[in-house]
Amino acid sequence: MSAPEVITLRHSDGAEARILAGFGFNCFSWVVPVGGRRIETLWQHPEFAGGKQRPSGSGIPLLFPFPGRIEAGRFEWDGREYSLPANDNRGNAIHGFVHERPWRVLERTDTSAVGEFHADRDAPEIRGLWPADFRIRARIELAATTLRLDFTCDNPDSRPLPCGFGTHPYYRVPLGGAHADACVVRLPVRSRWELIELLPTGRRLTLENGDALRAGEPFGQLRFDDAFTDLEFSGDWMAASIADPESGTQLTARASSGFRECVVYTPPHREAICIEPLTCVPGAILLQARGIDAGLRVLAPGESFSVSMELAIETTRDVKA
């Protein structure tokens, strides 16, 4: 089998982004010139571009029609039982269907690309695994020091579509410096969802160290695989950041107000941190059935919703000599 199609975006100022269109439309590399150096901001497995690595383990995986886990891969909707492949090594379904399949490229310029995945058209083999057909479109646009990602999810079916969307970015640490542990991570979170075996119970808990996380904590002190909520927004955007004091570089990750939850994960390799905005809680389709507001969206036929992310690289004043 041939390697998936790679789209390379290039900006005149030297920034570059690469998208694996044939493997989830995953933007797996974003390189920005900073202070005479080229800094890679996203972590990816060295063999990821060949399409042979875990689809949710590098770059910016896109998660739809459900982000996170569904316990045992089983749920009931409109009087019918559904059973999904158990693919998280714990017996649960995880992260939807679009992050591991080829997308169609609809538009492409030097600095932007648009991709689409339509379940019935692009993966008829999954028909019957979800209550309705679904479609997602992503636009990725590169500028000198920013990367903009816009997403539209819609229901092309004649039946209601229960769904949620999320992204799973792997932000590289350090960002040009020598020590990942010295990087300062700021998270705009105030509460968390209780998880047992990485599955949400439906209980929201007070975050005892919320002030510290919002102010910024060294990456070396962080160990996470947690689902946060009660996010802090300024206007229509929330913002998390990673600052590398050694290189004087900061990455700010903004997400629009359609995202109401955020999973934060620190992979065992300790070379990245995942700050994952989601429109719903993992397992939302099960929690909603229990009367818990988990953010599940139910799109009527022809209905859609849109969300956006913007990543920005900037220099900071505390560069070490």
C-alpha positions as CSV (number, residue, x, y, z in Angstrom):
1,M,0.0,0.0,0.0
2,S,1.4,3.4,-0.9
3,A,2.0,6.2,1.6
4,P,-0.9,8.6,2.2
5,E,-1.0,11.9,0.4
6,V,0.9,14.7,2.1
7,I,0.0,18.4,1.4
8,T,2.7,20.9,2.2
9,L,1.8,24.5,2.8
10,R,4.5,27.2,2.6
11,H,4.4,30.9,3.6
12,S,6.7,33.5,2.0
13,D,8.1,34.3,5.5
14,G,9.4,30.7,5.8
15,A,6.7,29.0,7.8
16,E,5.6,25.5,6.7
17,A,2.8,23.1,7.6
18,R,2.3,19.5,6.4
19,I,-1.1,17.7,6.3
20,L,-1.6,14.0,5.9
21,A,-4.7,14.1,3.8
22,G,-4.8,10.4,3.3
23,F,-4.7,9.7,7.1
24,G,-7.4,11.8,8.8
25,F,-6.4,15.2,7.3
26,N,-4.0,15.5,10.2
27,C,-1.8,18.6,10.3
28,F,1.2,16.8,11.7
29,S,3.9,19.4,11.3
30,W,4.0,23.2,11.7
31,V,7.5,24.8,11.5
32,V,7.9,28.5,12.2
33,P,11.1,30.6,11.9
34,V,11.9,32.2,15.2
35,G,15.1,34.2,16.0
36,G,17.0,32.7,13.0
37,R,15.9,29.1,13.8
38,R,13.2,26.9,12.5
39,I,11.1,25.5,15.4
40,E,8.8,22.5,15.0
41,T,5.8,23.1,17.2
42,L,4.0,19.7,16.7
43,W,5.2,16.3,17.9
44,Q,5.0,13.4,15.4
45,H,6.3,9.9,15.3
46,P,9.2,9.7,12.8
47,E,7.2,7.2,10.7
48,F,3.8,8.9,11.0
49,A,3.9,10.4,7.5
50,G,3.9,6.8,6.1
51,G,0.5,6.2,7.7
52,K,1.7,3.2,9.7
53,Q,1.6,4.7,13.2
54,R,-1.3,5.1,15.6
55,P,-3.6,7.7,14.0
56,S,-4.4,9.5,17.2
57,G,-0.7,9.6,18.4
58,S,0.8,12.5,16.4
59,G,0.1,15.9,15.0
60,I,-3.4,17.2,15.3
61,P,-5.9,14.3,15.0
62,L,-9.5,15.2,14.3
63,L,-12.1,13.4,16.3
64,F,-15.7,12.9,14.9
65,P,-18.6,12.0,15.4
66,F,-17.4,11.4,19.0
67,P,-14.2,12.4,20.8
68,G,-12.8,10.3,23.6
69,R,-14.1,7.0,24.8
70,I,-17.5,5.3,24.7
71,E,-17.6,2.6,27.4
72,A,-17.5,-0.9,25.8
73,G,-18.3,0.7,22.5
74,R,-22.0,0.3,23.2
75,F,-24.9,2.7,23.4
76,E,-28.6,3.0,22.6
77,W,-30.2,5.6,20.4
78,D,-33.8,6.0,19.3
79,G,-34.6,2.5,20.5
80,R,-31.7,0.8,18.7
81,E,-28.5,-0.6,20.2
82,Y,-25.2,0.2,18.6
83,S,-21.9,-1.7,19.0
84,L,-18.7,0.0,17.9
85,P,-15.2,-1.6,17.5
86,A,-13.3,-1.7,20.8
87,N,-10.1,0.0,19.8
88,D,-8.5,1.6,22.9
89,N,-6.8,-1.5,24.4
90,R,-9.3,-1.3,27.3
91,G,-12.4,-2.6,25.5
92,N,-13.8,0.8,24.7
93,A,-14.5,2.6,21.4
94,I,-12.4,5.8,21.0
95,H,-12.2,9.0,18.9
96,G,-14.7,8.4,16.2
97,F,-14.0,7.3,12.6
98,V,-12.5,10.2,10.7
99,H,-9.0,10.4,12.2
100,E,-7.9,7.1,10.7
101,R,-9.3,7.3,7.2
102,P,-8.5,9.1,3.9
103,W,-10.2,12.5,3.3
104,R,-10.9,14.2,0.0
105,V,-9.0,17.4,-0.8
106,L,-11.5,20.0,-2.0
107,E,-9.3,23.1,-2.3
108,R,-5.6,23.8,-2.2
109,T,-3.4,26.9,-2.4
110,D,0.2,27.6,-1.4
111,T,-1.0,28.5,2.2
112,S,-4.3,26.7,2.7
113,A,-6.1,23.5,2.1
114,V,-9.7,22.3,2.6
115,G,-10.5,18.6,3.2
116,E,-13.8,16.8,3.6
117,F,-14.9,13.4,5.0
118,H,-18.5,12.2,4.3
119,A,-19.2,8.9,5.9
120,D,-21.6,7.4,3.4
121,R,-19.4,8.5,0.5
122,D,-16.0,7.9,1.9
123,A,-16.4,5.0,4.3
124,P,-19.6,3.0,3.4
125,E,-18.3,0.1,5.5
126,I,-19.1,2.0,8.7
127,R,-22.8,2.5,7.7
128,G,-24.9,1.2,10.6
129,L,-22.2,1.9,13.2
130,W,-23.7,5.3,14.0
131,P,-27.3,6.6,14.1
132,A,-27.0,8.8,11.0
133,D,-24.7,9.7,8.2
134,F,-22.3,12.6,9.0
135,R,-19.9,15.0,7.2
136,I,-17.0,17.1,8.4
137,R,-15.0,19.8,6.5
138,A,-11.7,21.3,7.7
139,R,-9.9,24.3,6.4
140,I,-6.3,24.8,7.4
141,E,-4.6,28.2,6.7
142,L,-1.0,29.1,7.2
143,A,0.3,32.6,7.9
144,A,3.7,33.9,9.0
145,T,3.4,33.0,12.7
146,T,-0.1,31.5,12.9
147,L,-2.0,28.4,11.9
148,R,-5.8,28.7,11.6
149,L,-8.1,25.6,11.6
150,D,-11.8,26.0,10.9
151,F,-14.2,23.0,11.1
152,T,-17.8,22.5,10.0
153,C,-19.7,19.4,11.0
154,D,-23.1,18.7,9.4
155,N,-25.9,16.2,9.0
156,P,-26.5,15.2,5.4
157,D,-29.0,12.5,6.6
158,S,-32.8,12.5,6.9
159,R,-32.4,11.3,10.5
160,P,-31.1,13.3,13.6
161,L,-27.4,13.1,14.1
162,P,-26.0,12.8,17.7
163,C,-22.4,14.0,17.6
164,G,-19.4,15.7,19.2
165,F,-16.1,17.0,17.8
166,G,-12.7,17.4,19.2
167,T,-9.0,17.9,18.2
168,H,-6.1,16.1,19.8
169,P,-3.0,18.3,19.2
170,Y,0.4,17.1,20.3
171,Y,2.3,20.3,21.1
172,R,6.1,19.7,21.3
173,V,8.1,20.5,24.4
174,P,10.5,22.1,24.5
175,L,10.0,24.8,21.9
176,G,13.6,25.4,20.8
177,G,15.1,25.2,24.3
178,A,17.0,22.3,25.8
179,H,14.7,21.3,28.7
180,A,11.1,20.3,28.4
181,D,10.5,20.4,32.1
182,A,11.3,24.1,32.3
183,C,8.5,25.0,29.9
184,V,5.5,26.7,31.5
185,V,2.0,25.5,30.6
186,R,-1.1,27.7,31.2
187,L,-4.5,26.0,31.1
188,P,-7.8,28.0,31.2
189,V,-9.6,25.5,33.4
190,R,-11.7,25.7,36.6
191,S,-13.3,22.3,37.1
192,R,-12.8,18.7,36.0
193,W,-14.9,15.6,35.3
194,E,-14.4,12.6,37.5
195,L,-12.9,9.8,35.6
196,I,-12.7,6.1,36.6
197,E,-10.6,4.0,34.2
198,L,-10.5,7.0,31.9
199,L,-14.3,7.0,31.6
200,P,-16.4,9.9,32.9
201,T,-18.8,9.2,35.7
202,G,-20.9,12.3,35.2
203,R,-19.7,14.0,38.3
204,R,-18.0,17.5,38.0
205,L,-15.4,18.2,40.7
206,T,-13.9,21.4,41.9
207,L,-10.3,21.9,40.7
208,E,-8.2,22.5,43.8
209,N,-5.1,23.7,41.8
210,G,-7.1,25.7,39.2
211,D,-5.4,29.0,40.1
212,A,-2.0,27.5,39.6
213,L,-2.9,25.9,36.3
214,R,-4.4,29.2,35.0
215,A,-1.3,31.1,36.1
216,G,1.1,28.5,34.7
217,E,2.9,25.4,35.9
218,P,6.2,23.9,34.8
219,F,5.8,21.0,32.4
220,G,8.0,18.9,34.6
221,Q,5.3,18.9,37.4
222,L,2.5,17.9,35.1
223,R,1.1,14.4,34.7
224,F,-2.3,14.4,33.0
225,D,-4.9,12.3,31.4
226,D,-7.9,14.4,32.6
227,A,-11.1,16.0,31.3
228,F,-11.6,19.6,32.3
229,T,-14.6,21.8,32.1
230,D,-15.8,25.3,33.2
231,L,-13.3,26.8,30.8
232,E,-12.1,30.4,31.0
233,F,-13.0,32.4,27.9
234,S,-12.2,36.0,26.9
235,G,-14.9,37.0,24.6
236,D,-15.4,34.1,22.1
237,W,-12.1,32.5,22.7
238,M,-10.2,30.5,25.3
239,A,-6.5,30.4,25.3
240,A,-3.9,27.9,26.6
241,S,-0.2,28.5,26.2
242,I,3.2,26.8,26.4
243,A,6.2,29.1,27.1
244,D,9.8,28.0,26.7
245,P,11.9,30.4,28.8
246,E,15.2,29.1,27.3
247,S,14.3,29.9,23.7
248,G,12.0,32.8,24.5
249,T,9.3,31.2,22.4
250,Q,5.6,30.9,23.3
251,L,2.9,28.9,21.6
252,T,-0.7,30.1,22.3
253,A,-3.5,27.8,21.4
254,R,-6.9,29.5,21.1
255,A,-10.2,27.7,20.7
256,S,-13.6,29.2,19.9
257,S,-16.6,29.1,22.3
258,G,-18.2,26.1,20.6
259,F,-15.6,24.1,22.5
260,R,-16.8,23.6,26.1
261,E,-14.5,20.9,27.4
262,C,-10.8,20.3,27.3
263,V,-8.9,17.0,27.8
264,V,-5.2,17.4,28.8
265,Y,-2.8,14.5,28.3
266,T,0.9,14.1,28.9
267,P,2.2,11.2,26.8
268,P,4.6,8.8,28.4
269,H,7.4,9.9,26.1
270,R,7.3,13.4,27.8
271,E,8.1,15.1,24.5
272,A,4.7,16.7,24.1
273,I,1.6,17.9,25.8
274,C,-1.9,17.4,24.4
275,I,-4.4,20.2,25.1
276,E,-7.5,19.0,23.4
277,P,-10.6,21.2,23.0
278,L,-13.8,19.2,22.7
279,T,-17.4,20.2,22.1
280,C,-18.7,17.5,24.5
281,V,-17.5,15.3,27.3
282,P,-16.0,12.0,26.3
283,G,-18.8,9.4,26.4
284,A,-21.4,12.2,26.1
285,I,-23.9,9.9,24.3
286,L,-24.0,7.7,27.4
287,L,-24.1,10.6,29.9
288,Q,-26.8,12.4,28.0
289,A,-29.0,9.3,28.2
290,R,-28.7,9.6,32.0
291,G,-29.9,13.2,32.0
292,I,-26.5,14.7,32.4
293,D,-25.6,17.8,30.3
294,A,-22.5,16.5,28.6
295,G,-22.6,18.7,25.5
296,L,-23.9,16.2,23.0
297,R,-25.2,17.9,19.9
298,V,-28.1,16.5,18.0
299,L,-28.2,18.0,14.5
300,A,-31.5,17.9,12.6
301,P,-31.3,17.0,8.9
302,G,-29.4,19.7,7.1
303,E,-28.2,21.3,10.3
304,S,-24.5,22.1,11.0
305,F,-22.2,23.7,13.5
306,S,-18.7,25.3,13.2
307,V,-15.8,25.8,15.5
308,S,-12.3,27.1,15.1
309,M,-8.8,27.0,16.5
310,E,-5.9,29.4,16.0
311,L,-2.3,28.6,17.0
312,A,0.2,31.4,17.3
313,I,4.0,31.5,17.9
314,E,5.5,34.6,19.5
315,T,8.8,35.5,21.2
316,T,8.8,36.4,24.9
317,R,10.9,38.8,26.9
318,D,12.5,36.2,29.2
319,V,15.0,34.7,26.8
320,K,18.1,33.4,28.6
321,A,21.4,34.8,27.4
